[in-house]
């Protein structure tokens, strides 16, 4: 079973690359951002709560996200593997994911970290905000998301370095080249 975490700061291209990776490797895609946006669009109780949190540029609680992730894992146990996009975002979430994977007799194949300079990330997100309609793609939310990322999410990289399964990948360039970079790493660690 191929279980990959696609990691990187906001705007690194995780969503774009995930589309190609899940198709090529036939992975079950777990994107906390996508799942939460579905809840917001459906205007569920959770969705309304999450909308307020996200519109301020904050992260959704570990407890809410863990429930969503475990539900997806348990519903797809016969999958060829999982591609996690946007999860884990904190060390606590990484530890929770480790426990979930043990519970379902799974192992993490690797963590692929898209490396992109901050100025390019801001440029990408502002451009995306013009077409996506995402409330969090404005300069104030973007700056706040970077503060949150540095404080809460960047330590996750150290967590996976300690486990020996972090693989940095150049996230700058044309989309097909970045995809090729990711595939080379995946094929080398399978």
Secondary structure, DSSP 8 states (H G I E B T S, - for coil): -EEEEEE-STTSSHHHHHHHHHHHHT-EEEEHHHHHHHHHHTT-HHHHHHHHHHHTT----HHHHHHHHHHHHHHTTTSSEEEEES---SHHHHHHHHHHHHHTT----EEEEEE--HHHHHHHHHHHHHHH--TT-SHHHHHHHHHHIIIIIHHHHHHHHHHT-EEEEE--S-HHHHHHHHHHHHHHH-
